[in-house]
Amino acid sequence: MRCSTSEKLFDGLLDGTLKAHRRRMLDGHLAKCSRCTGVLEELRVIDALLLTPRRLEPAPNFTFKTMAEIRSMPQPKLLPPRLPLWMLFGFYLAASWTVIAAWFAVGRPDAHAALAFAQHLAGAFAGIARVVGTGFGYGYSGVAGAVTFLLIFDVALLAGVILLRRRIPERL
């Protein structure tokens, strides 16, 4: 028997699944070949090491060393705190109404076109527009219509924010 043939049988020998006549042939080869005998002994040692459970214990001062290393690390950069949704909505309202007031105060020609468009959109709310326009002292119903439209839009936007806030987790 050659060494290459016998090495293929080592697994079966170690597992105990080698047939009797093959085992006799392998034993005869191992009696003559010191190289194959050495390889088989190394495999037995490796099998014993792999089958022996080992328990690893951390060093006695493992926690102290780890905490010291963590303390020496630079502090992570924190994200800026998030603004609550109601505050963002308040900023939106303040900014949008300021821009609208400035735009109307300048009195550019396109402001009148925008008022006409808003009045058209708020046509269904003509009664409310007159009340709002009278309450603000405007005789021009286009301003009242635009204001009414924007108020309704803002209320709808606020309702959407409130509904979405309940469905979206806070950590997003």
Secondary structure, DSSP 8 states (H G I E B T S, - for coil): --HHHHHHHHHHHHHT---HHHHHHHHHHHHH-HHHHHHHHHHHHHHHHHHS-------TTHHHHHHHHHHHS-----------HHHHHHHHHHHHHHHHHHHHHHT-HHHHHHHHHHHHHTGGGHHHHHHHHHHTT---HHHHHHHHHHHHHHHHHHHHHHHHHHHS-TT-
